[in-house]
Amino acid sequence: MNRLLQWVYFSAEVFTHIRDYTVKQYGDMPGDNVSFWEAQDCMNQVEKYVRRFKNPARGEEERLRDMLKIAHYACMAYSKLKYDTAEDRG
């Protein structure tokens, strides 16, 4: 499988995770807590889930879900750096 096709499948999984888990549980921007975070706050979450991923006691399903969370937090950090301004965060 080539890299672009891998990305398409993975991004579809991230999309489903965000829609079916994250937004349902935590809400969506601009009203969720993460809307007021800085990029570094998102990267702190990436680091948290990377550390947790390394725990061999976690089941495969949880480890896969953690990978989706890592991707989502990395995306939010990227978006905050590229697009957000201080006014956007209130």
N, C-alpha and C positions, 0 to 999 in steps of 0.2 A: 504494500500500500504506500503510495507516495505521501510526502509530508502535507501537501495541501488537502488531500482527501482525509488524512488523519485529523487535520485541523477542523475540517467541516464536520466530521462525526463528533469530535470532542466539543466543539462550540455548540452543537445541537444539544449535547448532554448538559452543558453549562446553562444554556437557555432554559431547558426543562427544569433544572435544579432551581434556578432563580424564580421562575414562574410558579412552580408547584410547591416549593419549600420556603425559600427566603421571603418572597413578597407576602405569601399567605401568613407566615409566622411573624414577620417584623415590619411589614408595610413597605411602601415604595417611596422613592424620592418625589417631591422634596420634603416629605413629612417624616421620613425615618431618621433614626439617630445618626446613621452614617453620613447623611447629608451635611452634618455639621462637623464632621471629622476632617482632619488634615490628611494628606497623602501618607505621612509617616504613621498615623494611626492605623491605616489600612495595611501598611507593610508590617506593622507589629502583629497584626492578625495573620498575615502570611507566615511570619516566623513561628507563631504559635502552632499553626496547623502543620508546618514542616516538622517541628519537633514532635508533635503528636503522631505524625505519619511514621516516624522512625520507631515507634513503639511496636514491637513484634506481637504483643498481646492483642492488639486491635484486630478485629476481623477484616476480611477482604472488603466487605461492603462498606464498612466505616472508613477504611483507608481510601477507597475510591471516592466516597463522598467528600473526604478531606481534600482530595485533589481538585474537586470541583470548587470547593470553598477557596482554595488557594488561588485558582484562576479568577474567581469572581473578585476577591479582594485585590488581586494584582490589577485587574481591569479598573476597579474603582480608583486605586492609587494613580494609575496612568491617566485616567480621565480628570482627576483633580489637578494633577500637574499640568496637563495640556490645556484644559478648558475652563476650570474653575477660577474665579476671582474672589477676593475677600468679600465683595458685595453679594456674591452668589450664596455664600454660607451664612449670611445674616450678619 
